[in-house]
Amino acid sequence: MNKGFDSRLDHSWWVLRIGLGVGPFLAGLDKYFNLLTNWTGYISPLALKILPLSGQTFMHVVGVIEMIVGLAILTKWTRVGAYVASAWLVVIALNLVSTGTFFDIAVRDVEMALAAFVLARMTEVGSDVLHSEAPNERTAQTIAAA
């Protein structure tokens, strides 16, 4: 992440970033192939009644959003992508609970939402450390040049 960020935290940040970036990207891509599961089976019957499109079309839209969020986390938009992933996972968990089943997956998604939130906060802390060091480095360079 940067020089002022403890290397153990830096390692943890990278693990979260890669896991929470690649996971949503691959899950989003799978919305088109259904290799991991039949994704439409996770849509709440209530949601299916109010959606203006078919469950499969909805999952294709969801897939695009998940791939964008995954790419955001893996690129320079880590913080924003992680916050979106966190909120998105809570919404997914609420959808799963509203089905009356899949409570285990809903709990897992809430746990992943917490991890995404932690990634966003760690990214903010790393950014704050980087920005707080920059003026000090410039001041030291200015003094050394004088």
C-alpha positions as a Markdown table, in Angstrom:
| # | Residue | x | y | z |
|---|---|---|---|---|
| 1 | Met | 0.0 | 0.0 | 0.0 |
| 2 | Asn | 2.6 | 2.5 | 1.1 |
| 3 | Lys | 5.8 | 3.0 | 3.2 |
| 4 | Gly | 4.0 | 4.3 | 6.3 |
| 5 | Phe | 1.5 | 1.4 | 6.4 |
| 6 | Asp | 2.7 | -1.5 | 8.6 |
| 7 | Ser | 3.7 | -4.5 | 6.4 |
| 8 | Arg | 1.4 | -6.9 | 8.2 |
| 9 | Leu | -1.5 | -4.6 | 7.5 |
| 10 | Asp | -0.3 | -4.1 | 4.0 |
| 11 | His | -0.4 | -7.9 | 3.5 |
| 12 | Ser | -3.8 | -8.1 | 5.0 |
| 13 | Trp | -5.0 | -5.3 | 2.8 |
| 14 | Trp | -3.8 | -7.1 | -0.4 |
| 15 | Val | -5.4 | -10.4 | 0.7 |
| 16 | Leu | -8.8 | -8.6 | 1.2 |
| 17 | Arg | -8.4 | -6.6 | -2.0 |
| 18 | Ile | -7.6 | -9.6 | -4.2 |
| 19 | Gly | -10.2 | -11.9 | -2.6 |
| 20 | Leu | -13.0 | -9.3 | -2.6 |
| 21 | Gly | -12.1 | -8.1 | -6.1 |
| 22 | Val | -11.7 | -11.5 | -7.8 |
| 23 | Gly | -14.7 | -13.1 | -6.0 |
| 24 | Pro | -17.4 | -10.7 | -7.2 |
| 25 | Phe | -15.9 | -10.5 | -10.7 |
| 26 | Leu | -16.0 | -14.3 | -11.1 |
| 27 | Ala | -19.5 | -14.6 | -9.5 |
| 28 | Gly | -20.7 | -11.8 | -11.9 |
| 29 | Leu | -19.2 | -13.6 | -14.9 |
| 30 | Asp | -20.8 | -16.9 | -13.8 |
| 31 | Lys | -24.2 | -15.2 | -13.9 |
| 32 | Tyr | -23.9 | -15.8 | -17.7 |
| 33 | Phe | -22.9 | -19.5 | -17.4 |
| 34 | Asn | -24.4 | -20.8 | -14.2 |
| 35 | Leu | -21.5 | -23.2 | -13.6 |
| 36 | Leu | -21.4 | -22.5 | -9.9 |
| 37 | Thr | -25.1 | -22.6 | -9.3 |
| 38 | Asn | -28.4 | -21.7 | -10.8 |
| 39 | Trp | -28.3 | -18.0 | -9.7 |
| 40 | Thr | -32.0 | -17.3 | -10.4 |
| 41 | Gly | -32.9 | -19.8 | -7.6 |
| 42 | Tyr | -31.6 | -17.3 | -5.1 |
| 43 | Ile | -34.0 | -14.5 | -6.1 |
| 44 | Ser | -36.8 | -13.9 | -3.6 |
| 45 | Pro | -40.3 | -14.8 | -5.0 |
| 46 | Leu | -41.3 | -11.3 | -3.8 |
| 47 | Ala | -38.5 | -9.7 | -5.9 |
| 48 | Leu | -39.5 | -11.8 | -8.9 |
| 49 | Lys | -43.1 | -10.4 | -8.6 |
| 50 | Ile | -41.9 | -6.8 | -8.7 |
| 51 | Leu | -39.0 | -7.1 | -11.1 |
| 52 | Pro | -39.9 | -5.7 | -14.6 |
| 53 | Leu | -37.7 | -8.3 | -16.2 |
| 54 | Ser | -37.1 | -12.0 | -16.1 |
| 55 | Gly | -35.0 | -13.6 | -13.3 |
| 56 | Gln | -32.3 | -14.6 | -15.8 |
| 57 | Thr | -32.2 | -11.1 | -17.3 |
| 58 | Phe | -32.0 | -9.6 | -13.8 |
| 59 | Met | -29.1 | -11.9 | -13.0 |
| 60 | His | -27.3 | -10.7 | -16.2 |
| 61 | Val | -27.6 | -7.1 | -15.0 |
| 62 | Val | -26.4 | -8.2 | -11.5 |
| 63 | Gly | -23.5 | -10.0 | -13.1 |
| 64 | Val | -22.4 | -6.8 | -14.9 |
| 65 | Ile | -22.6 | -4.8 | -11.7 |
| 66 | Glu | -20.6 | -7.5 | -9.8 |
| 67 | Met | -17.9 | -7.5 | -12.4 |
| 68 | Ile | -17.6 | -3.7 | -12.3 |
| 69 | Val | -17.4 | -3.7 | -8.5 |
| 70 | Gly | -14.8 | -6.5 | -8.6 |
| 71 | Leu | -12.7 | -4.5 | -11.1 |
| 72 | Ala | -13.1 | -1.3 | -9.1 |
| 73 | Ile | -11.7 | -3.1 | -6.0 |
| 74 | Leu | -8.8 | -4.4 | -8.0 |
| 75 | Thr | -8.0 | -1.0 | -9.5 |
| 76 | Lys | -7.5 | 2.5 | -8.1 |
| 77 | Trp | -11.2 | 2.6 | -6.9 |
| 78 | Thr | -10.6 | 0.1 | -4.2 |
| 79 | Arg | -12.3 | 2.2 | -1.4 |
| 80 | Val | -15.4 | 3.0 | -3.4 |
| 81 | Gly | -15.7 | -0.5 | -4.8 |
| 82 | Ala | -15.4 | -2.0 | -1.3 |
| 83 | Tyr | -18.1 | 0.2 | 0.1 |
| 84 | Val | -20.4 | -0.7 | -2.8 |
| 85 | Ala | -19.6 | -4.4 | -2.3 |
| 86 | Ser | -20.3 | -4.1 | 1.4 |
| 87 | Ala | -23.8 | -2.5 | 0.8 |
| 88 | Trp | -24.5 | -4.9 | -2.1 |
| 89 | Leu | -23.8 | -7.9 | 0.0 |
| 90 | Val | -26.1 | -6.7 | 2.8 |
| 91 | Val | -28.9 | -6.3 | 0.1 |
| 92 | Ile | -28.2 | -9.8 | -1.2 |
| 93 | Ala | -28.4 | -11.1 | 2.4 |
| 94 | Leu | -31.7 | -9.4 | 2.9 |
| 95 | Asn | -33.0 | -10.9 | -0.3 |
| 96 | Leu | -31.9 | -14.4 | 0.8 |
| 97 | Val | -33.6 | -14.0 | 4.2 |
| 98 | Ser | -36.8 | -12.9 | 2.5 |
| 99 | Thr | -36.9 | -16.2 | 0.6 |
| 100 | Gly | -37.4 | -18.0 | 4.0 |
| 101 | Thr | -34.4 | -20.2 | 3.1 |
| 102 | Phe | -30.6 | -19.7 | 2.5 |
| 103 | Phe | -30.0 | -18.3 | 6.0 |
| 104 | Asp | -26.6 | -19.8 | 6.0 |
| 105 | Ile | -25.6 | -18.0 | 2.8 |
| 106 | Ala | -27.1 | -14.8 | 4.1 |
| 107 | Val | -24.9 | -15.0 | 7.2 |
| 108 | Arg | -21.9 | -15.7 | 4.9 |
| 109 | Asp | -22.8 | -12.6 | 2.8 |
| 110 | Val | -23.0 | -10.4 | 5.9 |
| 111 | Glu | -19.6 | -11.6 | 7.0 |
| 112 | Met | -18.2 | -10.8 | 3.5 |
| 113 | Ala | -19.9 | -7.4 | 3.7 |
| 114 | Leu | -18.0 | -6.8 | 7.0 |
| 115 | Ala | -14.8 | -7.8 | 5.3 |
| 116 | Ala | -15.5 | -5.4 | 2.4 |
| 117 | Phe | -16.2 | -2.6 | 4.8 |
| 118 | Val | -12.9 | -3.3 | 6.6 |
| 119 | Leu | -11.1 | -3.2 | 3.2 |
| 120 | Ala | -12.7 | 0.2 | 2.5 |
| 121 | Arg | -11.6 | 1.6 | 5.9 |
| 122 | Met | -8.1 | 0.1 | 5.6 |
| 123 | Thr | -7.8 | 1.8 | 2.2 |
| 124 | Glu | -8.8 | 5.1 | 3.8 |
| 125 | Val | -6.3 | 4.7 | 6.5 |
| 126 | Gly | -3.6 | 3.9 | 4.0 |
| 127 | Ser | -4.5 | 6.9 | 1.9 |
| 128 | Asp | -4.5 | 9.2 | 5.0 |
| 129 | Val | -1.1 | 7.9 | 6.0 |
| 130 | Leu | 0.2 | 8.5 | 2.5 |
| 131 | His | -1.2 | 12.0 | 2.3 |
| 132 | Ser | 0.0 | 12.9 | 5.8 |
| 133 | Glu | 3.6 | 11.8 | 4.9 |
| 134 | Ala | 3.7 | 13.8 | 1.7 |
| 135 | Pro | 4.0 | 17.3 | 3.2 |
| 136 | Asn | 6.7 | 16.0 | 5.7 |
| 137 | Glu | 8.7 | 14.5 | 2.9 |
| 138 | Arg | 8.4 | 17.8 | 0.9 |
| 139 | Thr | 9.4 | 19.8 | 4.0 |
| 140 | Ala | 12.4 | 17.5 | 4.6 |
| 141 | Gln | 13.5 | 17.9 | 0.9 |
| 142 | Thr | 13.1 | 21.6 | 1.1 |
| 143 | Ile | 15.2 | 21.9 | 4.2 |
| 144 | Ala | 17.9 | 19.5 | 2.7 |
| 145 | Ala | 18.0 | 21.6 | -0.4 |
| 146 | Ala | 18.5 | 24.8 | 1.6 |
